Amino acid sequence: MIGIVSYGTYVPKYRIKAEEIARIWGENGEVISKGLGIQQKSVPYLDEDTATIAVEAAREAVYRARIDGSEIGAVYVGSESHPYVVKPTATIVGEAIGAGNEYFAADLEFACKAGTAGMQICLAMVKAGMINYGLAIGADTSQGAPGDPLEYSASAGGAAYIIGEKNVIAEIEATCSFTSDTPDFWRREGQPYPSHGGRFTGLPAYFRHITSAAKLIMEKTGLQPSDFKYAVFHQPNGKFPMRAAKMLGFNSEQVKQGLVVSYIGNTYSGSSLLGLAAVLDVAKPEDRILLVSFGSGAGSDAFVIRATDAIESFERKPEVWEKIKSGVCVDYGLYLKFRRKIKVR
């Protein structure tokens, strides 16, 4: 049995309400705000970035696993907002958890699915006998230009997963990917904010890849929507995951526990992984979970995950929803300051 041995999460404590952003941009802002299904989003403080978020999530995962950091044989950090263009985030995390010097490390980038790609790599390495434990992290401090629809959703947060074959709390029964060259979202070197294809990001990008990956893994495993207790889909906003669920035959009860986007926004590489963590917080033995991430550019990773008996004795406090509810709201001025959008000559 190979799967999730432990997990940890981190969400910055500051929030900004969608209506506060809309207040600045007037009538058009109000229209955008109401159409996304997002009430508020998380805002990283001045000293928070992808590295600090990844470290906090990783430390919680290692602590909960009750293992020494030196037992981690691989560290992969998926993000599209690594603090350095040339300098890995993975080595910062490895040093922070005491991984020693003999471990595989790399930064991954595939828009919002880089974290789940790390999980697949760790799964394969454990299965091959190359490592005992692998650490896969999805973390971001995502960007959105002032006034752009992305400003209402682009947020910050992350989740870390330790993959192994000892004391597994959730077995990864199957995984697969669906990938194509679909340029729905991009950011060139040196550009401060990404560009996107508007409505093009929906049907040919998000929905095609999410539904295709989900159908593919259900075909491979012989499972149906009714076989799953929970379903978690990438959450760019509050409406897309619910629509994808309906298209695939899942109901709102299967989705709502992991639907965190309405209260913390789109954490990009941390999005689906934070949703999964929220589900694992309450999962019972034999509960089966469908996880489908999505990364622009474009691709989706799908997982069939089954909670084991070990999850009942696993330390799951504080839960993701506890962290979400403990947020402190700021106004637009502080938001600009925290996100360093105010440029000083």
Beta strands, then each sheet from edge to edge (+ up, - down):
strand 1: 3-10
strand 2: 14-17
strand 3: 40-43
strand 4: 72-78
strand 5: 104-108
strand 6: 133-141
strand 7: 156-164
strand 8: 170-179
strand 9: 185-186
strand 10: 195-196
strand 11: 230-233
strand 12: 288-292
strand 13: 299-307
strand 14: 328-329
sheet 1: 5+ 4+ 6+ 7- 1+ 8- 13+ 12- 11-
sheet 2: 3+ 2- 14-
sheet 3: 9+ 10-
end
